[in-house]
Amino acid sequence: MMARFLILAILVCGSASAQSLHGFDLQGHRGYRARWPENTWVGMKAALEAGVTTLEMDVVISKDRQVVLSHEPWMNTEICGTSTALNLYQLDYAQIRSYDCGSPKGHPRFPKQQIGPSPKPLLSEIFDSVRVYCDAKGRVLPLWNIEIKSRAEWDGVFHPHPEEYVRLVLGVVAASGMKDRCMIQSFDRRIPRWVYAVDSTLELVVLEEYRRTPFKTRVAQRSLGDVGLEVGTYSPHYRMVTRRLVRRMHQRGIRVVPWTVNEPRVMCGLVQKGVDGLITDDPGIFMELKHPRAGQTP
């Protein structure tokens, strides 16, 4: 079944020139979530081995103010060995690390995901591990797309005030020595303003949820206006992407990198619309499209 989809996708992508993929930003969503536990070193390493340009990840704050990789600011009972959604902001990191979030029962939406003990790591640990890995392999360091998981109604409950949240995350980024390779993203429109206030040199990414509207370009322009700052990347749900939206963003010098794209045909359609990259749970699929093996083309 997958081989048939790949052949179809390669046909659809056939009109995409090599130039259109030059500098294309392939981002591993939470690492390599289709195959390995999300937001873990093993998943990030697998994404690097698959050939991603950028590691995409989420960070939350523990009770003792450590910056931890996690999509939710609580223990997700779907992937962690807990029966309740424990609030990570009320747990010290030593407590958080004692839990296994390697989908111990198997991930219900990613049946090919490998199962294995996977504690939630610190952001600083991932920076260190990536540097050691890249030095050993003699490869260029990746880019980093770090999402701050905040909401106004969560202030003081699941995370600190956005200013403290941002300062904690950017403190780890600065200490890593890889600040110039990092970008910060968030659905929370307050975050870009605080990032800019703390360090105006970091690239800002505006995330956009899917909305059922024909005025997708207008939605993008309104969101960018709400931020009111120079933004490097607009990252909408892939169903929000149109040729017109991409053209308008490029006219403003803004990249378009949609999320989360896991189907070959959708990947190719987005490439043809001129996107600058994409975020995927399965970077291996895109790499197969870009470098098909013998026998996969008609």
NUSEFI-840836 format. One record per residue (C-alpha): x, y, z; residue in three letters. Coordinates in nm, 2 decimals. Example, Ala and Ser with C-alpha at 12.3 -4.5 7.8 and 13.67 -1.06 7.14 Angstrom:
BEGIN
{{1.23; -0.45; 0.78}; ALA};
{{1.37; -0.11; 0.71}; SER};
This chain:
BEGIN
{{0.00; 0.00; 0.00}; MET};
{{0.28; 0.25; 0.09}; MET};
{{0.47; 0.17; -0.23}; ALA};
{{0.16; 0.25; -0.43}; ARG};
{{0.12; 0.58; -0.25}; PHE};
{{0.49; 0.66; -0.31}; LEU};
{{0.46; 0.60; -0.68}; ILE};
{{0.15; 0.81; -0.70}; LEU};
{{0.32; 1.09; -0.50}; ALA};
{{0.63; 1.08; -0.72}; ILE};
{{0.41; 1.12; -1.02}; LEU};
{{0.24; 1.42; -0.86}; VAL};
{{0.57; 1.57; -0.75}; CYS};
{{0.72; 1.51; -1.10}; GLY};
{{0.67; 1.88; -1.20}; SER};
{{0.85; 2.01; -0.89}; ALA};
{{1.20; 2.12; -1.00}; SER};
{{1.52; 2.03; -0.81}; ALA};
{{1.55; 2.40; -0.74}; GLN};
{{1.21; 2.40; -0.56}; SER};
{{1.36; 2.16; -0.31}; LEU};
{{1.69; 2.34; -0.27}; HIS};
{{1.71; 2.46; 0.09}; GLY};
{{1.38; 2.29; 0.17}; PHE};
{{1.33; 2.28; 0.55}; ASP};
{{1.22; 1.93; 0.65}; LEU};
{{1.12; 1.93; 1.02}; GLN};
{{1.09; 1.62; 1.23}; GLY};
{{0.77; 1.67; 1.44}; HIS};
{{0.85; 1.60; 1.80}; ARG};
{{1.15; 1.41; 1.66}; GLY};
{{1.03; 1.11; 1.45}; TYR};
{{0.70; 1.04; 1.61}; ARG};
{{0.58; 0.79; 1.35}; ALA};
{{0.86; 0.55; 1.46}; ARG};
{{0.99; 0.66; 1.81}; TRP};
{{0.84; 0.81; 2.13}; PRO};
{{0.78; 1.18; 2.09}; GLU};
{{1.01; 1.45; 2.23}; ASN};
{{1.28; 1.20; 2.33}; THR};
{{1.65; 1.18; 2.24}; TRP};
{{1.59; 0.85; 2.06}; VAL};
{{1.33; 1.02; 1.84}; GLY};
{{1.55; 1.32; 1.78}; MET};
{{1.84; 1.10; 1.68}; LYS};
{{1.63; 0.90; 1.44}; ALA};
{{1.51; 1.22; 1.28}; ALA};
{{1.87; 1.34; 1.23}; LEU};
{{1.95; 1.00; 1.08}; GLU};
{{1.65; 1.03; 0.84}; ALA};
{{1.79; 1.36; 0.71}; GLY};
{{1.58; 1.63; 0.87}; VAL};
{{1.70; 1.99; 0.85}; THR};
{{1.52; 2.10; 1.17}; THR};
{{1.43; 1.93; 1.50}; LEU};
{{1.08; 2.04; 1.61}; GLU};
{{1.00; 2.00; 1.98}; MET};
{{0.78; 2.12; 2.26}; ASP};
{{0.89; 2.25; 2.60}; VAL};
{{0.72; 2.29; 2.94}; VAL};
{{0.83; 2.40; 3.28}; ILE};
{{0.87; 2.18; 3.59}; SER};
{{0.81; 2.29; 3.95}; LYS};
{{1.18; 2.35; 4.00}; ASP};
{{1.19; 2.56; 3.69}; ARG};
{{1.36; 2.31; 3.46}; GLN};
{{1.28; 2.33; 3.08}; VAL};
{{1.15; 1.98; 2.99}; VAL};
{{1.05; 1.83; 2.65}; LEU};
{{0.68; 1.76; 2.66}; SER};
{{0.39; 1.83; 2.43}; HIS};
{{0.15; 1.88; 2.72}; GLU};
{{0.22; 2.04; 3.06}; PRO};
{{0.09; 1.72; 3.21}; TRP};
{{0.15; 1.35; 3.19}; MET};
{{-0.04; 1.23; 2.88}; ASN};
{{-0.20; 0.90; 2.99}; THR};
{{-0.20; 0.79; 2.62}; GLU};
{{0.18; 0.77; 2.61}; ILE};
{{0.30; 0.78; 2.97}; CYS};
{{0.27; 0.51; 3.23}; GLY};
{{0.03; 0.70; 3.44}; THR};
{{-0.34; 0.66; 3.52}; SER};
{{-0.39; 1.04; 3.57}; THR};
{{-0.28; 1.35; 3.39}; ALA};
{{-0.03; 1.47; 3.65}; LEU};
{{0.05; 1.84; 3.63}; ASN};
{{0.42; 1.87; 3.54}; LEU};
{{0.43; 2.23; 3.68}; TYR};
{{0.36; 2.08; 4.02}; GLN};
{{0.64; 1.82; 3.99}; LEU};
{{1.01; 1.86; 4.03}; ASP};
{{1.21; 1.73; 3.74}; TYR};
{{1.34; 1.43; 3.93}; ALA};
{{0.98; 1.32; 3.98}; GLN};
{{0.89; 1.38; 3.61}; ILE};
{{1.19; 1.18; 3.50}; ARG};
{{1.08; 0.87; 3.70}; SER};
{{0.79; 0.82; 3.46}; TYR};
{{0.81; 0.63; 3.13}; ASP};
{{0.66; 0.81; 2.84}; CYS};
{{0.77; 0.57; 2.57}; GLY};
{{0.41; 0.46; 2.49}; SER};
{{0.44; 0.15; 2.71}; PRO};
{{0.11; 0.01; 2.58}; LYS};
{{0.19; 0.10; 2.22}; GLY};
{{0.08; 0.42; 2.05}; HIS};
{{-0.28; 0.39; 1.93}; PRO};
{{-0.22; 0.62; 1.63}; ARG};
{{0.13; 0.52; 1.54}; PHE};
{{0.14; 0.14; 1.53}; PRO};
{{0.49; 0.13; 1.39}; LYS};
{{0.63; 0.33; 1.68}; GLN};
{{0.90; 0.14; 1.87}; GLN};
{{0.83; 0.08; 2.24}; ILE};
{{1.09; 0.14; 2.50}; GLY};
{{1.16; 0.32; 2.83}; PRO};
{{1.16; 0.70; 2.75}; SER};
{{1.17; 0.95; 3.03}; PRO};
{{1.10; 1.32; 2.94}; LYS};
{{1.44; 1.48; 2.88}; PRO};
{{1.56; 1.83; 2.96}; LEU};
{{1.61; 2.07; 2.67}; LEU};
{{1.97; 2.11; 2.78}; SER};
{{2.02; 1.73; 2.75}; GLU};
{{1.89; 1.73; 2.39}; ILE};
{{2.12; 2.02; 2.30}; PHE};
{{2.42; 1.83; 2.44}; ASP};
{{2.33; 1.50; 2.28}; SER};
{{2.28; 1.65; 1.94}; VAL};
{{2.61; 1.83; 1.95}; ARG};
{{2.79; 1.51; 2.05}; VAL};
{{2.61; 1.31; 1.78}; TYR};
{{2.68; 1.57; 1.51}; CYS};
{{3.05; 1.60; 1.61}; ASP};
{{3.09; 1.22; 1.60}; ALA};
{{2.92; 1.20; 1.26}; LYS};
{{3.10; 1.50; 1.11}; GLY};
{{2.76; 1.65; 1.01}; ARG};
{{2.63; 2.00; 1.02}; VAL};
{{2.42; 2.09; 1.33}; LEU};
{{2.05; 2.10; 1.27}; PRO};
{{1.82; 2.39; 1.32}; LEU};
{{1.59; 2.39; 1.62}; TRP};
{{1.22; 2.48; 1.62}; ASN};
{{1.11; 2.51; 1.99}; ILE};
{{0.75; 2.55; 2.07}; GLU};
{{0.65; 2.71; 2.40}; ILE};
{{0.32; 2.55; 2.52}; LYS};
{{0.13; 2.83; 2.69}; SER};
{{-0.22; 2.97; 2.72}; ARG};
{{-0.35; 3.26; 2.91}; ALA};
{{-0.59; 3.04; 3.11}; GLU};
{{-0.29; 2.82; 3.21}; TRP};
{{-0.08; 3.10; 3.36}; ASP};
{{0.01; 3.01; 3.72}; GLY};
{{-0.16; 2.67; 3.68}; VAL};
{{0.04; 2.47; 3.42}; PHE};
{{0.32; 2.71; 3.36}; HIS};
{{0.46; 3.04; 3.49}; PRO};
{{0.38; 3.38; 3.35}; HIS};
{{0.49; 3.41; 2.98}; PRO};
{{0.78; 3.64; 3.07}; GLU};
{{0.93; 3.39; 3.31}; GLU};
{{0.85; 3.10; 3.08}; TYR};
{{1.03; 3.27; 2.79}; VAL};
{{1.33; 3.37; 3.01}; ARG};
{{1.38; 3.01; 3.13}; LEU};
{{1.36; 2.87; 2.78}; VAL};
{{1.59; 3.14; 2.62}; LEU};
{{1.83; 3.09; 2.91}; GLY};
{{1.88; 2.72; 2.80}; VAL};
{{1.90; 2.83; 2.44}; VAL};
{{2.17; 3.09; 2.51}; ALA};
{{2.37; 2.84; 2.72}; ALA};
{{2.36; 2.58; 2.44}; SER};
{{2.58; 2.79; 2.21}; GLY};
{{2.33; 2.72; 1.93}; MET};
{{2.11; 3.03; 1.96}; LYS};
{{2.18; 3.13; 1.60}; ASP};
{{2.03; 2.80; 1.49}; ARG};
{{1.71; 2.83; 1.70}; CYS};
{{1.36; 2.96; 1.63}; MET};
{{1.07; 2.99; 1.88}; ILE};
{{0.71; 2.91; 1.79}; GLN};
{{0.38; 2.93; 1.98}; SER};
{{0.01; 2.95; 1.92}; PHE};
{{0.01; 3.20; 2.21}; ASP};
{{0.03; 3.54; 2.05}; ARG};
{{0.19; 3.68; 2.37}; ARG};
{{0.50; 3.46; 2.33}; ILE};
{{0.66; 3.63; 2.03}; PRO};
{{0.64; 3.97; 2.20}; ARG};
{{0.82; 3.84; 2.51}; TRP};
{{1.08; 3.66; 2.30}; VAL};
{{1.15; 3.98; 2.12}; TYR};
{{1.17; 4.17; 2.45}; ALA};
{{1.42; 3.92; 2.59}; VAL};
{{1.63; 3.86; 2.28}; ASP};
{{1.53; 4.04; 1.95}; SER};
{{1.78; 3.84; 1.75}; THR};
{{1.58; 3.51; 1.76}; LEU};
{{1.36; 3.41; 1.47}; GLU};
{{0.99; 3.41; 1.55}; LEU};
{{0.74; 3.15; 1.41}; VAL};
{{0.37; 3.21; 1.42}; VAL};
{{0.16; 2.89; 1.44}; LEU};
{{-0.19; 2.88; 1.30}; GLU};
{{-0.47; 2.63; 1.37}; GLU};
{{-0.70; 2.51; 1.09}; TYR};
{{-1.01; 2.73; 1.03}; ARG};
{{-1.29; 2.65; 0.80}; ARG};
{{-1.28; 2.97; 0.59}; THR};
{{-1.22; 3.07; 0.23}; PRO};
{{-1.02; 3.37; 0.35}; PHE};
{{-0.70; 3.19; 0.45}; LYS};
{{-0.47; 3.47; 0.34}; THR};
{{-0.67; 3.72; 0.54}; ARG};
{{-0.65; 3.49; 0.85}; VAL};
{{-0.27; 3.48; 0.81}; ALA};
{{-0.24; 3.86; 0.77}; GLN};
{{-0.46; 3.91; 1.08}; ARG};
{{-0.25; 3.67; 1.29}; SER};
{{0.08; 3.84; 1.18}; LEU};
{{-0.08; 4.18; 1.26}; GLY};
{{-0.17; 4.06; 1.61}; ASP};
{{0.19; 3.97; 1.68}; VAL};
{{0.30; 4.31; 1.54}; GLY};
{{0.67; 4.21; 1.50}; LEU};
{{0.90; 4.09; 1.22}; GLU};
{{0.83; 3.72; 1.18}; VAL};
{{1.06; 3.48; 1.00}; GLY};
{{0.81; 3.19; 0.95}; THR};
{{0.44; 3.14; 0.92}; TYR};
{{0.35; 2.78; 1.02}; SER};
{{-0.02; 2.70; 0.95}; PRO};
{{-0.21; 2.37; 0.95}; HIS};
{{-0.14; 2.23; 0.61}; TYR};
{{-0.51; 2.27; 0.50}; ARG};
{{-0.47; 2.64; 0.54}; MET};
{{-0.21; 2.66; 0.26}; VAL};
{{-0.30; 2.80; -0.08}; THR};
{{-0.08; 2.93; -0.36}; ARG};
{{-0.21; 3.28; -0.29}; ARG};
{{-0.11; 3.26; 0.08}; LEU};
{{0.24; 3.14; 0.00}; VAL};
{{0.28; 3.42; -0.26}; ARG};
{{0.17; 3.68; -0.01}; ARG};
{{0.39; 3.56; 0.26}; MET};
{{0.69; 3.55; 0.03}; HIS};
{{0.62; 3.90; -0.08}; GLN};
{{0.66; 3.99; 0.29}; ARG};
{{0.98; 3.79; 0.32}; GLY};
{{0.82; 3.53; 0.54}; ILE};
{{0.87; 3.15; 0.49}; ARG};
{{0.57; 2.91; 0.49}; VAL};
{{0.63; 2.58; 0.68}; VAL};
{{0.30; 2.39; 0.73}; PRO};
{{0.22; 2.12; 0.99}; TRP};
{{0.17; 1.82; 1.04}; THR};
{{0.21; 1.65; 0.70}; VAL};
{{0.23; 1.27; 0.68}; ASN};
{{0.07; 1.18; 0.34}; GLU};
{{0.29; 1.16; 0.03}; PRO};
{{0.03; 1.32; -0.19}; ARG};
{{-0.02; 1.61; 0.05}; VAL};
{{0.35; 1.66; 0.07}; MET};
{{0.38; 1.69; -0.30}; CYS};
{{0.09; 1.92; -0.33}; GLY};
{{0.24; 2.16; -0.08}; LEU};
{{0.58; 2.15; -0.26}; VAL};
{{0.40; 2.25; -0.58}; GLN};
{{0.23; 2.54; -0.40}; LYS};
{{0.58; 2.67; -0.31}; GLY};
{{0.61; 2.61; 0.06}; VAL};
{{0.95; 2.65; 0.21}; ASP};
{{0.94; 2.33; 0.42}; GLY};
{{0.70; 2.11; 0.61}; LEU};
{{0.67; 1.95; 0.96}; ILE};
{{0.61; 1.58; 0.96}; THR};
{{0.58; 1.29; 1.20}; ASP};
{{0.75; 1.07; 0.94}; ASP};
{{1.04; 1.24; 0.77}; PRO};
{{1.13; 0.91; 0.60}; GLY};
{{0.83; 0.95; 0.37}; ILE};
{{0.95; 1.28; 0.24}; PHE};
{{1.31; 1.15; 0.19}; MET};
{{1.17; 0.86; -0.02}; GLU};
{{0.99; 1.12; -0.24}; LEU};
{{1.30; 1.33; -0.27}; LYS};
{{1.53; 1.03; -0.33}; HIS};
{{1.32; 0.74; -0.46}; PRO};
{{1.47; 0.39; -0.46}; ARG};
{{1.51; 0.19; -0.78}; ALA};
{{1.18; 0.04; -0.88}; GLY};
{{0.96; 0.29; -0.72}; GLN};
{{0.91; 0.51; -1.03}; THR};
{{0.71; 0.39; -1.32}; PRO};
